[in-house]
């Protein structure tokens, strides 16, 4: 039974890696790498809410709220969805902080998680994993955006984030390109650095990016516009939407 469980986990990781790599080949992938285009609005999936540890009256969550996600809820939901608990904490926290900053967005953690699954199999793409601090054990770096099957984006970070001084490359578990990270990157864990290779920072930044422009992610247009802004591909819309619905159904109502 243990071997079967391990095989199932490895199969899921392999599938996630394959799907994420496939979207690298569809065109420009990750936040901010896409060009102009028109898409059909897809019905918005349910937007799931996380559960946080109750705080004292009048107090507020600190910058880093990954540690205040209710541990019982986190363990149950991670088991039900197959999302690693360290990644799930970051997705729930990121959605919570994004909604606090833009209450009209109403983004669910399941949408952030669906993007994380497609982009990097929750940080497992390439055989890595997330550490306790949220860092990936192996840098996740996409192909050079040199115009050959991708958008052409010349280097904007001197290679500091992606190791490429000629072309930009999407980086980290949520696959931000350096030029977009300069604009959208946020420090979620309170260490003073906005790091795209850290799942806390990347998840909050992705949630904020999806909420930009006053979008309401409970509407078909708002949700579709948000995902399209991340990657302009109908296949990507379908993949992320299907996974977001799946996570919402597996998690069930927040209790």
N, C-alpha and C positions, 0 to 999 in steps of 0.2 A: 504493500500500500504506500509506504514511504517513497519507494522508487517511482511509483505511478504519479504521486503528487509532485515529485521533483521533475518528472518528465513533462507534466502539465505546465508547471511554471516555466520551464525552459522553452516549451512550445509557444507560450504566450509572449515571452521576451523575444523569441525569434520572429514571431508574427509582427510584433510592434516594430522591431528593427527593419523588417522588410517593408512595412507600410510607410514608415518614416523615410526610408531611402527612396521609395517610389515617388514620394512627393518632392524630393530633391530633383527627380528627373522630369516631373511634370512641367516644371518651369522654375521661376524664382520662388523659394520657399522661406518660411519663417517670417517673423514680424518685419514689415517694412521693405520687403524685397520685390513687391509686385508693382506692375504698372497699371494703366487705366484699363477699365473693362466694365462689362455689364453682366449682371447675374440675375437669375430668377430667385425671388424670395422663397426661402424654405421655411416651413412652419417651425417656430421656435420650440426647442425641446423644453421639458419642465426644468425650472431652475431650482436645484436643490440647495437647501440651507444646511450649514453645519451646526454643531452644538458646541458652545463654549462653557467653560467653568464660570459659574455665577460670580460676579464681582460685588464688592460692598457698595451700598447705596452711595451714589454721587461719584464713584471712582470710574475711571475709564481704562480701556486696554492700553498698554504701553505700545511703543512702536513695534516691538516684536511680540505678536500674539500667538506665535506657533506653539508656545508652551501652555497656552490657556485653552486650547481645544480640549473638550471633555475627553479624558482618556478612555472611558468605557465606550462612548460613541465611536471614537476613533478606531478602537480595536475591532468592534463589530463591523463597522463600515469597510474597513480595510479587508477584513475576511470575506465580506459579502461581495466586494467589487474586484478583489485581486490587486488593488492598488497598494503599493508599498506604503506602510503607515507614515514613513518620513515624508514621502511625496504628498500623501493625502493631507497631512498637517499643513503643508505649505499651500496647497490649493485652497483649503478651507480658509486659512488665514488671509491669503491674497484676495479672495473674493470678499471676505468680510471687510478688509481695509479699503478695497475699491468701492464697495457700497457705502461705507462711512464717508468717503470723500465725494461720492456722486450717488446720492440715495436714489435718484431716478433710474440708475442703470439696472439694478436688480439682477446682477449677474450671479449665477449659481456656481458653486465649486465644481459641479460636474462638467460645466462647459470648460472651465480652466483645465480640469483633469483630462478632458477629451483632447484638447490641444496638446497637452503634455504627452499623452499616449501616442498620438500620431507623429509628433515631432521627434520624440526620443525614447519612446517606450518607458516613460517616467525616469529618465536618466540612465537607462540600462543599455542604450544603443552603443554598440562597440564592445559589449561585455563588461561595462563598468557598473557602478552602483552609487547610491547616495550615502555619504557618511553621516554620522550623528549630527554634524554641524550643517549638513545640507549641501556640502560640496560634492561634485562628481569625482569619482576616483580616476576616471580617464576623461580628459577634455573631449567634448563632443563638438567637432568642427566640421562644417559642411564643405562642399567643393567650392573652389574659387569662382566668384561671380564674374567670369571673364567674357560673357556674351555668347559663349558656345553652348547653347541649350539653356542658358540662364540669362537673367538680367545682367548687364555689364555695369558693375559698380567698382570703380577704382578704390584703392586702399584709402581709408579715412582715419585709421587709428595707429598707423605706423607699425602694424603687426602686434600691438600690445595685447589685444584680446584674442586674435585669431592666428597669430604667428605668420601672417602673410603680409609682406610690405608692398605687394603689387596689386592684389585684389582683395576686396572684402569677402569674408566668409561668415555664414551664420554660425553662431556659437551657443553653447550651453544647452541645458535641458529643454528650454523653450525656444531655442533657435532664433535669437535676435542677431541682426547684422550690426556691426559696430556703429554705423552712422545713426541707426534708429535707437540703439541703446543710449547714445549721448542725449537723446531727447526724451526717451521714455524710461530709462533705467532708474530704479528706486532702491533704496536701502531698506529692506523689510526687517532685517534681524538686528538692526541697531548697532552694527559694528563700525559704522562710519564710512563704509565702502559699498557702492552699488556694483555688485558682481554678477554678471550674466551666467557664470558657472556655478552659482549658488542657487538652489531651488527656491529658497525663501524669497530672495531678491527677484529671481526670474519670474516666479509665479505672480507676485504682486505687480510687477511691471507688465506682464502679459494681461492681467486682469484690468489694469488701468488703461492699457493700450486698447483693449476691446471696448472699454466704456467710453472712450474718447468721443467728442463731438455730440455729447448729450444723448447717446443712444440708450434706448430701453430694450434690454435683451430678452424681455418677455414677449416682445412683438416679433412677427416674422421679418419685417424689414430691418428692425434694429439688430436682431441676432444675425441675420444673413449679412448685413453690411459689416458687422463686427468681424465675423469670421473671414469674409472676403477681404477685409483690410489686412488680415494676417497672411493670406495666401489666395491669390485670385485664380481659383480653380474650382469648377463645379464638383469634381471628384473629391476635392478637399472638403468642401461644404458638406457633401454627403457623408464622408467618413467621420468628420468631427461630429456632425449632427447625430448620426447613428450611435456613436460611442457615448455621447452625452445622454441620449435617451436610455441607453443600456445601463449606464451608471445610476441614473435616477431610479430606474426600476429595481435594480439590485439593492440599492441603499434603502429604498422605501421611505416612508414619512420620518421626519426628524422627531425623535422622542426624547 
